[in-house]
């Protein structure tokens, strides 16, 4: 267990604030998507878009597209049906990035404490 130093305390507090901000942001995004994409109007817009893609697939459009398989908007499916997975991935990857950067930043602030031993080099023997 690391010693409770000031830098460890700051890193820990910043981590809790960082993670809390990310989690709250994802929850708020989920609520907004559930309200906007879950409405009947959004469902109708999605179905209109799928119908337009089907029309363009027949060669009547500028590009050939694949028709989406989902009957609902992907953002709604992601944040409704796969929220726990999204949250887990967010926490794991963000934590890995945070601690990697924290270790690098802490090392940069600590300064060079490594002193090379020049006694084994050929230059030291020539002198």
N, C-alpha and C positions, 0 to 999 in steps of 0.2 A: 504494500500500500504506500503510495507516495506521501512524502511529508506535507503537512498542511502549510505550505508557504503562501505568500501573498500572490505570486504568479499562478499557482495552482487554484487558489480561491477565485481569482479574476477569470481564469479560463473556465472554471466550472460555472460561475454565475453567468458569463456570456453565453455558454452552451445552453443553459436552461432558458435564457431569454431568446436565443436563436431558435431553439427547438419549439418553444411555446409559440413564437410568432409564426413559424411554418405550419404548425398544427392548426392554430386558429385560422390562418389564411385558407388552408384546405377545407376546413369545416364551413367557413363563410362562402367559399367558392361552391361547395356542394349545395348549400342552401339556395344560393342564387340560381344555380343550374336547375335544381329541382323545381323552383318557382317558374323560371322562364321556359325551359325546354319541356317541362312536364305539363304545360298548359295545352288545351285543345287547339289553340291557334298554332302553337309551335308544332304540334303533331301534324296538323293539316299542311303547314309549310314544308315539313319534312317529306310528307307524301307527295306533294306537288313537285318537289325537287327530284324525288325518285322517279316520278312519272316522266319528268323532263329528261332525266338520264336515260331512261328506257327509250324515249323517242330518239335521242342522239345516238344511242347504240345501234339503231336501225340504219344509220348512215345519213341521217338528216341534219347532222350538226357538224360543227367545225372539228370535233375530235371524237374518237370512239372511247367511251367510258364503260367501266363495269358498273352494273347496278348494285348498290349496297344491299347486303343481305338483311341488315337490321331494319325492322319496322319502326324503330325509334332512333332519335338522334344519338350519335356515338358518345357525346359528352354526357348525356343523361344516363346511358347504360354504364359508362365508366364510373361515374361518381355515385350511382345508385347501387349497382350490382357488385362493383369491385372496389368499393371504398376502403375496406379493411386492407386489401392488398396494396392499393395506392398509398395508403397511410404508412404501411410497413416499409414499403420501398422508399418513400420520402424520408422516413426517420433513419433507416440504415444508411442510405447513400449520403444524406446530408451530414450525418454523424461522422462518417468516414472522411468526407471532405473537410469538415470543421476541425477534426483532430489532426489531420494531416497538416492543414494550414497553421493550426495552433502550435504544433511541434516545430514547424519551420520558423515561424515568427519568434517563438521563444528562443530557439537556437540562434537566430540572427541577433536578437537583443543581448544574449549572453556574451557574445563576442568570441574571438578566437582564444580558446584555452589550451589548444593543442600546440605543443612546442616540439618541433621535429628534432630528432637526434642526428646531427650532422657528422658525428664521429666516424660513421661507417662509409661515408662517401669518399670517392677517390680524391676529391679536391682537398679534403682535410688531411689526407696522408701525404700529399705533395708539399704542403707547407711545413 
